[in-house]
Amino acid sequence: MPFAKYSVDPERIEAMRAAFHRVCDVLQLDCGTEDRMTERIVMKIVELAKTGELDPERLCIDTLAEVEPPPASVSKAGASRTGAANEGATVRAS
């Protein structure tokens, strides 16, 4: 069990376990205890649970927000270059 080495109240374990499995499902991890990402997830869930959060869904969402990289976005520099190139273009009627 990934939470065995942490000192956590038994009442929190079920919420933490449920959140852990949800996060692993979302990130498509095998929940292996030797994986660095899995350890990061466990540490974050423990941290959140120690603040008093017991809702597995909230633990899952907050953990994902911390460990999942943000979606890739278009850089402003690339967008402005594209816009500038299009500004100089002329449209010809056929």
Phi and psi in radians as a Rosetta constraint file:
Dihedral C 1 N 2 CA 2 C 2 CIRCULARHARMONIC -1.182 0.35
Dihedral N 2 CA 2 C 2 N 3 CIRCULARHARMONIC -0.324 0.35
Dihedral C 2 N 3 CA 3 C 3 CIRCULARHARMONIC -1.729 0.35
Dihedral N 3 CA 3 C 3 N 4 CIRCULARHARMONIC 0.084 0.35
Dihedral C 3 N 4 CA 4 C 4 CIRCULARHARMONIC -1.069 0.35
Dihedral N 4 CA 4 C 4 N 5 CIRCULARHARMONIC -0.593 0.35
Dihedral C 4 N 5 CA 5 C 5 CIRCULARHARMONIC -1.500 0.35
Dihedral N 5 CA 5 C 5 N 6 CIRCULARHARMONIC 0.022 0.35
Dihedral C 5 N 6 CA 6 C 6 CIRCULARHARMONIC -1.826 0.35
Dihedral N 6 CA 6 C 6 N 7 CIRCULARHARMONIC 2.525 0.35
Dihedral C 6 N 7 CA 7 C 7 CIRCULARHARMONIC -1.557 0.35
Dihedral N 7 CA 7 C 7 N 8 CIRCULARHARMONIC 1.711 0.35
Dihedral C 7 N 8 CA 8 C 8 CIRCULARHARMONIC -2.339 0.35
Dihedral N 8 CA 8 C 8 N 9 CIRCULARHARMONIC 2.488 0.35
Dihedral C 8 N 9 CA 9 C 9 CIRCULARHARMONIC -1.022 0.35
Dihedral N 9 CA 9 C 9 N 10 CIRCULARHARMONIC 2.443 0.35
Dihedral C 9 N 10 CA 10 C 10 CIRCULARHARMONIC -0.991 0.35
Dihedral N 10 CA 10 C 10 N 11 CIRCULARHARMONIC -0.555 0.35
Dihedral C 10 N 11 CA 11 C 11 CIRCULARHARMONIC -1.143 0.35
Dihedral N 11 CA 11 C 11 N 12 CIRCULARHARMONIC -0.427 0.35
Dihedral C 11 N 12 CA 12 C 12 CIRCULARHARMONIC -1.512 0.35
Dihedral N 12 CA 12 C 12 N 13 CIRCULARHARMONIC -0.364 0.35
Dihedral C 12 N 13 CA 13 C 13 CIRCULARHARMONIC -1.016 0.35
Dihedral N 13 CA 13 C 13 N 14 CIRCULARHARMONIC -0.768 0.35
Dihedral C 13 N 14 CA 14 C 14 CIRCULARHARMONIC -1.098 0.35
Dihedral N 14 CA 14 C 14 N 15 CIRCULARHARMONIC -0.764 0.35
Dihedral C 14 N 15 CA 15 C 15 CIRCULARHARMONIC -1.114 0.35
Dihedral N 15 CA 15 C 15 N 16 CIRCULARHARMONIC -0.737 0.35
Dihedral C 15 N 16 CA 16 C 16 CIRCULARHARMONIC -1.138 0.35
Dihedral N 16 CA 16 C 16 N 17 CIRCULARHARMONIC -0.749 0.35
Dihedral C 16 N 17 CA 17 C 17 CIRCULARHARMONIC -1.093 0.35
Dihedral N 17 CA 17 C 17 N 18 CIRCULARHARMONIC -0.781 0.35
Dihedral C 17 N 18 CA 18 C 18 CIRCULARHARMONIC -1.097 0.35
Dihedral N 18 CA 18 C 18 N 19 CIRCULARHARMONIC -0.767 0.35
Dihedral C 18 N 19 CA 19 C 19 CIRCULARHARMONIC -1.104 0.35
Dihedral N 19 CA 19 C 19 N 20 CIRCULARHARMONIC -0.737 0.35
Dihedral C 19 N 20 CA 20 C 20 CIRCULARHARMONIC -1.018 0.35
Dihedral N 20 CA 20 C 20 N 21 CIRCULARHARMONIC -0.835 0.35
Dihedral C 20 N 21 CA 21 C 21 CIRCULARHARMONIC -1.167 0.35
Dihedral N 21 CA 21 C 21 N 22 CIRCULARHARMONIC -0.609 0.35
Dihedral C 21 N 22 CA 22 C 22 CIRCULARHARMONIC -1.150 0.35
Dihedral N 22 CA 22 C 22 N 23 CIRCULARHARMONIC -0.782 0.35
Dihedral C 22 N 23 CA 23 C 23 CIRCULARHARMONIC -1.079 0.35
Dihedral N 23 CA 23 C 23 N 24 CIRCULARHARMONIC -0.791 0.35
Dihedral C 23 N 24 CA 24 C 24 CIRCULARHARMONIC -1.065 0.35
Dihedral N 24 CA 24 C 24 N 25 CIRCULARHARMONIC -0.675 0.35
Dihedral C 24 N 25 CA 25 C 25 CIRCULARHARMONIC -1.107 0.35
Dihedral N 25 CA 25 C 25 N 26 CIRCULARHARMONIC -0.820 0.35
Dihedral C 25 N 26 CA 26 C 26 CIRCULARHARMONIC -1.079 0.35
Dihedral N 26 CA 26 C 26 N 27 CIRCULARHARMONIC -0.760 0.35
Dihedral C 26 N 27 CA 27 C 27 CIRCULARHARMONIC -1.514 0.35
Dihedral N 27 CA 27 C 27 N 28 CIRCULARHARMONIC 0.018 0.35
Dihedral C 27 N 28 CA 28 C 28 CIRCULARHARMONIC 0.976 0.35
Dihedral N 28 CA 28 C 28 N 29 CIRCULARHARMONIC 0.842 0.35
Dihedral C 28 N 29 CA 29 C 29 CIRCULARHARMONIC -1.759 0.35
Dihedral N 29 CA 29 C 29 N 30 CIRCULARHARMONIC 2.720 0.35
Dihedral C 29 N 30 CA 30 C 30 CIRCULARHARMONIC -1.552 0.35
Dihedral N 30 CA 30 C 30 N 31 CIRCULARHARMONIC 0.082 0.35
Dihedral C 30 N 31 CA 31 C 31 CIRCULARHARMONIC 1.143 0.35
Dihedral N 31 CA 31 C 31 N 32 CIRCULARHARMONIC 0.407 0.35
Dihedral C 31 N 32 CA 32 C 32 CIRCULARHARMONIC -1.205 0.35
Dihedral N 32 CA 32 C 32 N 33 CIRCULARHARMONIC 2.412 0.35
Dihedral C 32 N 33 CA 33 C 33 CIRCULARHARMONIC -1.324 0.35
Dihedral N 33 CA 33 C 33 N 34 CIRCULARHARMONIC -0.236 0.35
Dihedral C 33 N 34 CA 34 C 34 CIRCULARHARMONIC -1.608 0.35
Dihedral N 34 CA 34 C 34 N 35 CIRCULARHARMONIC -0.085 0.35
Dihedral C 34 N 35 CA 35 C 35 CIRCULARHARMONIC -1.421 0.35
Dihedral N 35 CA 35 C 35 N 36 CIRCULARHARMONIC 2.352 0.35
Dihedral C 35 N 36 CA 36 C 36 CIRCULARHARMONIC -1.115 0.35
Dihedral N 36 CA 36 C 36 N 37 CIRCULARHARMONIC -0.687 0.35
Dihedral C 36 N 37 CA 37 C 37 CIRCULARHARMONIC -1.151 0.35
Dihedral N 37 CA 37 C 37 N 38 CIRCULARHARMONIC -0.704 0.35
Dihedral C 37 N 38 CA 38 C 38 CIRCULARHARMONIC -1.071 0.35
Dihedral N 38 CA 38 C 38 N 39 CIRCULARHARMONIC -0.744 0.35
Dihedral C 38 N 39 CA 39 C 39 CIRCULARHARMONIC -1.110 0.35
Dihedral N 39 CA 39 C 39 N 40 CIRCULARHARMONIC -0.681 0.35
Dihedral C 39 N 40 CA 40 C 40 CIRCULARHARMONIC -1.077 0.35
Dihedral N 40 CA 40 C 40 N 41 CIRCULARHARMONIC -0.736 0.35
Dihedral C 40 N 41 CA 41 C 41 CIRCULARHARMONIC -1.108 0.35
Dihedral N 41 CA 41 C 41 N 42 CIRCULARHARMONIC -0.819 0.35
Dihedral C 41 N 42 CA 42 C 42 CIRCULARHARMONIC -1.035 0.35
Dihedral N 42 CA 42 C 42 N 43 CIRCULARHARMONIC -0.817 0.35
Dihedral C 42 N 43 CA 43 C 43 CIRCULARHARMONIC -1.055 0.35
Dihedral N 43 CA 43 C 43 N 44 CIRCULARHARMONIC -0.714 0.35
Dihedral C 43 N 44 CA 44 C 44 CIRCULARHARMONIC -1.181 0.35
Dihedral N 44 CA 44 C 44 N 45 CIRCULARHARMONIC -0.747 0.35
Dihedral C 44 N 45 CA 45 C 45 CIRCULARHARMONIC -1.090 0.35
Dihedral N 45 CA 45 C 45 N 46 CIRCULARHARMONIC -0.746 0.35
Dihedral C 45 N 46 CA 46 C 46 CIRCULARHARMONIC -1.072 0.35
Dihedral N 46 CA 46 C 46 N 47 CIRCULARHARMONIC -0.790 0.35
Dihedral C 46 N 47 CA 47 C 47 CIRCULARHARMONIC -1.013 0.35
Dihedral N 47 CA 47 C 47 N 48 CIRCULARHARMONIC -0.807 0.35
Dihedral C 47 N 48 CA 48 C 48 CIRCULARHARMONIC -1.179 0.35
Dihedral N 48 CA 48 C 48 N 49 CIRCULARHARMONIC -0.716 0.35
Dihedral C 48 N 49 CA 49 C 49 CIRCULARHARMONIC -1.142 0.35
Dihedral N 49 CA 49 C 49 N 50 CIRCULARHARMONIC -0.606 0.35
Dihedral C 49 N 50 CA 50 C 50 CIRCULARHARMONIC -1.204 0.35
Dihedral N 50 CA 50 C 50 N 51 CIRCULARHARMONIC -0.336 0.35
Dihedral C 50 N 51 CA 51 C 51 CIRCULARHARMONIC -1.422 0.35
Dihedral N 51 CA 51 C 51 N 52 CIRCULARHARMONIC -0.145 0.35
Dihedral C 51 N 52 CA 52 C 52 CIRCULARHARMONIC 1.987 0.35
Dihedral N 52 CA 52 C 52 N 53 CIRCULARHARMONIC -0.101 0.35
Dihedral C 52 N 53 CA 53 C 53 CIRCULARHARMONIC -1.247 0.35
Dihedral N 53 CA 53 C 53 N 54 CIRCULARHARMONIC 2.180 0.35
Dihedral C 53 N 54 CA 54 C 54 CIRCULARHARMONIC -2.134 0.35
Dihedral N 54 CA 54 C 54 N 55 CIRCULARHARMONIC -0.042 0.35
Dihedral C 54 N 55 CA 55 C 55 CIRCULARHARMONIC -1.435 0.35
Dihedral N 55 CA 55 C 55 N 56 CIRCULARHARMONIC 2.015 0.35
Dihedral C 55 N 56 CA 56 C 56 CIRCULARHARMONIC -0.994 0.35
Dihedral N 56 CA 56 C 56 N 57 CIRCULARHARMONIC -0.647 0.35
Dihedral C 56 N 57 CA 57 C 57 CIRCULARHARMONIC -1.141 0.35
Dihedral N 57 CA 57 C 57 N 58 CIRCULARHARMONIC -0.762 0.35
Dihedral C 57 N 58 CA 58 C 58 CIRCULARHARMONIC -1.158 0.35
Dihedral N 58 CA 58 C 58 N 59 CIRCULARHARMONIC -0.732 0.35
Dihedral C 58 N 59 CA 59 C 59 CIRCULARHARMONIC -1.041 0.35
Dihedral N 59 CA 59 C 59 N 60 CIRCULARHARMONIC -0.732 0.35
Dihedral C 59 N 60 CA 60 C 60 CIRCULARHARMONIC -1.112 0.35
Dihedral N 60 CA 60 C 60 N 61 CIRCULARHARMONIC -0.879 0.35
Dihedral C 60 N 61 CA 61 C 61 CIRCULARHARMONIC -1.069 0.35
Dihedral N 61 CA 61 C 61 N 62 CIRCULARHARMONIC -0.821 0.35
Dihedral C 61 N 62 CA 62 C 62 CIRCULARHARMONIC -1.149 0.35
Dihedral N 62 CA 62 C 62 N 63 CIRCULARHARMONIC -0.647 0.35
Dihedral C 62 N 63 CA 63 C 63 CIRCULARHARMONIC -1.170 0.35
Dihedral N 63 CA 63 C 63 N 64 CIRCULARHARMONIC -0.782 0.35
Dihedral C 63 N 64 CA 64 C 64 CIRCULARHARMONIC -1.057 0.35
Dihedral N 64 CA 64 C 64 N 65 CIRCULARHARMONIC -0.659 0.35
Dihedral C 64 N 65 CA 65 C 65 CIRCULARHARMONIC -1.094 0.35
Dihedral N 65 CA 65 C 65 N 66 CIRCULARHARMONIC -0.512 0.35
Dihedral C 65 N 66 CA 66 C 66 CIRCULARHARMONIC -1.532 0.35
Dihedral N 66 CA 66 C 66 N 67 CIRCULARHARMONIC -0.600 0.35
Dihedral C 66 N 67 CA 67 C 67 CIRCULARHARMONIC -1.821 0.35
Dihedral N 67 CA 67 C 67 N 68 CIRCULARHARMONIC -0.353 0.35
Dihedral C 67 N 68 CA 68 C 68 CIRCULARHARMONIC -1.528 0.35
Dihedral N 68 CA 68 C 68 N 69 CIRCULARHARMONIC 2.298 0.35
Dihedral C 68 N 69 CA 69 C 69 CIRCULARHARMONIC -1.150 0.35
Dihedral N 69 CA 69 C 69 N 70 CIRCULARHARMONIC 2.550 0.35
Dihedral C 69 N 70 CA 70 C 70 CIRCULARHARMONIC -1.144 0.35
Dihedral N 70 CA 70 C 70 N 71 CIRCULARHARMONIC 2.684 0.35
Dihedral C 70 N 71 CA 71 C 71 CIRCULARHARMONIC -1.101 0.35
Dihedral N 71 CA 71 C 71 N 72 CIRCULARHARMONIC 2.576 0.35
Dihedral C 71 N 72 CA 72 C 72 CIRCULARHARMONIC -1.137 0.35
Dihedral N 72 CA 72 C 72 N 73 CIRCULARHARMONIC 2.455 0.35
Dihedral C 72 N 73 CA 73 C 73 CIRCULARHARMONIC -2.220 0.35
Dihedral N 73 CA 73 C 73 N 74 CIRCULARHARMONIC 2.794 0.35
Dihedral C 73 N 74 CA 74 C 74 CIRCULARHARMONIC -1.305 0.35
Dihedral N 74 CA 74 C 74 N 75 CIRCULARHARMONIC 2.310 0.35
Dihedral C 74 N 75 CA 75 C 75 CIRCULARHARMONIC -1.249 0.35
Dihedral N 75 CA 75 C 75 N 76 CIRCULARHARMONIC 2.596 0.35
Dihedral C 75 N 76 CA 76 C 76 CIRCULARHARMONIC -1.149 0.35
Dihedral N 76 CA 76 C 76 N 77 CIRCULARHARMONIC -0.623 0.35
Dihedral C 76 N 77 CA 77 C 77 CIRCULARHARMONIC -1.078 0.35
Dihedral N 77 CA 77 C 77 N 78 CIRCULARHARMONIC -0.778 0.35
Dihedral C 77 N 78 CA 78 C 78 CIRCULARHARMONIC -1.142 0.35
Dihedral N 78 CA 78 C 78 N 79 CIRCULARHARMONIC -0.673 0.35
Dihedral C 78 N 79 CA 79 C 79 CIRCULARHARMONIC -1.188 0.35
Dihedral N 79 CA 79 C 79 N 80 CIRCULARHARMONIC -0.691 0.35
Dihedral C 79 N 80 CA 80 C 80 CIRCULARHARMONIC -1.244 0.35
Dihedral N 80 CA 80 C 80 N 81 CIRCULARHARMONIC -0.605 0.35
Dihedral C 80 N 81 CA 81 C 81 CIRCULARHARMONIC -1.116 0.35
Dihedral N 81 CA 81 C 81 N 82 CIRCULARHARMONIC -0.714 0.35
Dihedral C 81 N 82 CA 82 C 82 CIRCULARHARMONIC -1.133 0.35
Dihedral N 82 CA 82 C 82 N 83 CIRCULARHARMONIC -0.763 0.35
Dihedral C 82 N 83 CA 83 C 83 CIRCULARHARMONIC -1.100 0.35
Dihedral N 83 CA 83 C 83 N 84 CIRCULARHARMONIC -0.719 0.35
Dihedral C 83 N 84 CA 84 C 84 CIRCULARHARMONIC -1.137 0.35
Dihedral N 84 CA 84 C 84 N 85 CIRCULARHARMONIC -0.692 0.35
Dihedral C 84 N 85 CA 85 C 85 CIRCULARHARMONIC -1.140 0.35
Dihedral N 85 CA 85 C 85 N 86 CIRCULARHARMONIC -0.641 0.35
Dihedral C 85 N 86 CA 86 C 86 CIRCULARHARMONIC -1.316 0.35
Dihedral N 86 CA 86 C 86 N 87 CIRCULARHARMONIC -0.458 0.35
Dihedral C 86 N 87 CA 87 C 87 CIRCULARHARMONIC -1.129 0.35
Dihedral N 87 CA 87 C 87 N 88 CIRCULARHARMONIC -0.636 0.35
Dihedral C 87 N 88 CA 88 C 88 CIRCULARHARMONIC -1.408 0.35
Dihedral N 88 CA 88 C 88 N 89 CIRCULARHARMONIC -0.147 0.35
Dihedral C 88 N 89 CA 89 C 89 CIRCULARHARMONIC -1.319 0.35
Dihedral N 89 CA 89 C 89 N 90 CIRCULARHARMONIC 2.457 0.35
Dihedral C 89 N 90 CA 90 C 90 CIRCULARHARMONIC -1.888 0.35
Dihedral N 90 CA 90 C 90 N 91 CIRCULARHARMONIC 2.568 0.35
Dihedral C 90 N 91 CA 91 C 91 CIRCULARHARMONIC -1.792 0.35
Dihedral N 91 CA 91 C 91 N 92 CIRCULARHARMONIC 2.239 0.35
Dihedral C 91 N 92 CA 92 C 92 CIRCULARHARMONIC -1.867 0.35
Dihedral N 92 CA 92 C 92 N 93 CIRCULARHARMONIC 2.324 0.35
Dihedral C 92 N 93 CA 93 C 93 CIRCULARHARMONIC -1.360 0.35
Dihedral N 93 CA 93 C 93 N 94 CIRCULARHARMONIC 2.492 0.35
